[in-house]
């Protein structure tokens, strides 16, 4: 069951890098900067994720990131997702992320999962929403 909306960001892809994958194929690394609300606080998020195109044409990806609130609190996270290419450009992903933090303001994120919806468009604009998974 989905709980509270924890994060809502808009941002921009800031870079791409194509590298060899372990199986001899290719994977794409993507860097993203986003800003918005995180637990009701103004925040900025930096993310790097990689993705591969699976034989059936869908996407699989894993990422890491850090969120920093305007007040200086921060948390790191890891996540995984499944996605697809959108007609006209961009991608759509669904997945889960897991946070770690020493910040008392953000501590309730330790030990829980968030599920997310992540979208990009043909102009490298991003949107993401994350909810607590109860």
C-alpha positions in Angstrom: 0.0 0.0 0.0 1.3 3.5 -0.9 1.7 5.9 2.0 2.7 9.6 2.1 4.1 11.4 -0.9 7.7 11.9 0.4 9.4 13.5 -2.6 8.4 15.5 -5.6 11.1 17.0 -7.9 11.6 18.5 -11.3 15.0 18.7 -12.9 17.3 18.2 -15.8 19.6 15.5 -17.1 23.1 17.0 -17.0 25.1 14.3 -18.7 25.3 10.9 -20.4 28.1 8.4 -20.7 28.0 5.1 -22.7 30.2 2.3 -21.3 30.7 -1.4 -21.9 28.6 -3.7 -19.7 29.9 -6.9 -18.2 28.1 -9.0 -20.8 29.8 -7.3 -23.7 26.8 -5.0 -24.4 26.5 -1.3 -23.6 25.0 0.5 -20.7 24.2 4.2 -20.4 25.1 6.3 -17.3 22.9 9.3 -16.7 23.5 12.2 -14.3 20.5 14.3 -13.0 20.1 17.4 -10.9 16.6 18.0 -9.4 14.9 20.3 -6.9 11.6 20.3 -5.1 10.1 19.0 -1.9 11.4 16.2 0.3 9.4 15.4 3.4 7.9 18.9 3.0 11.3 20.6 3.0 12.9 22.4 0.1 15.6 20.1 -1.3 18.0 19.4 -4.1 18.8 15.9 -5.3 21.8 14.7 -7.3 21.5 11.3 -9.0 23.6 9.0 -11.2 22.1 5.9 -12.6 22.9 3.4 -15.3 20.5 1.5 -17.5 20.6 -1.2 -20.1 18.2 -2.1 -22.8 17.0 -5.7 -22.3 16.4 -8.1 -25.2 12.7 -7.4 -25.1 13.2 -3.6 -25.5 12.5 -2.6 -21.9 15.0 -0.9 -19.6 16.5 -1.9 -16.3 18.5 0.5 -14.2 20.2 1.1 -10.9 21.2 4.3 -9.3 22.7 6.2 -6.3 22.1 9.7 -5.1 22.1 12.3 -2.4 19.4 14.6 -1.3 20.2 17.8 0.6 17.7 20.1 2.2 17.9 23.8 2.3 18.7 23.5 6.0 21.7 21.3 5.4 20.2 17.9 6.2 21.2 15.1 3.8 20.5 11.5 3.0 22.0 9.1 0.5 20.0 6.5 -1.4 20.3 3.5 -3.7 17.5 2.3 -6.0 16.5 0.0 -8.9 13.9 0.4 -11.5 12.3 -1.0 -14.7 11.4 1.3 -17.6 10.5 1.8 -21.2 11.1 4.3 -23.9 8.3 6.8 -24.5 7.0 7.7 -28.0 8.7 11.0 -29.1 11.6 10.6 -26.7 12.4 10.2 -23.1 11.9 7.3 -20.7 9.5 6.2 -18.0 10.7 4.2 -14.9 9.0 2.7 -11.9 11.0 1.3 -9.0 12.1 1.5 -5.4 14.7 3.4 -3.4 16.2 3.0 0.1 17.6 5.9 2.1 20.3 6.2 4.8 20.8 9.2 6.9 22.2 10.4 10.2 19.9 13.5 10.2 17.3 13.5 13.0 14.9 15.4 10.7 15.1 12.6 8.0 15.7 9.6 10.2 12.3 8.1 9.6 13.5 7.1 6.1 16.1 4.7 7.5 14.9 1.1 7.1 11.9 1.8 4.8 11.3 1.5 1.1 10.0 4.3 -1.2 8.5 3.6 -4.6 8.9 6.1 -7.4 7.7 7.2 -10.8 10.5 8.8 -12.8 9.9 10.5 -16.2 12.1 12.2 -18.7 11.1 14.0 -22.0 12.8 14.4 -25.3 14.5 17.6 -24.0 16.1 15.9 -20.9 13.6 17.4 -18.4 12.9 15.1 -15.4 10.1 14.7 -12.9 10.0 12.2 -10.1 7.5 11.4 -7.3 8.3 9.0 -4.4 5.9 7.5 -1.9 6.4 5.5 1.3 5.7 1.8 0.7 3.8 0.5 3.7 
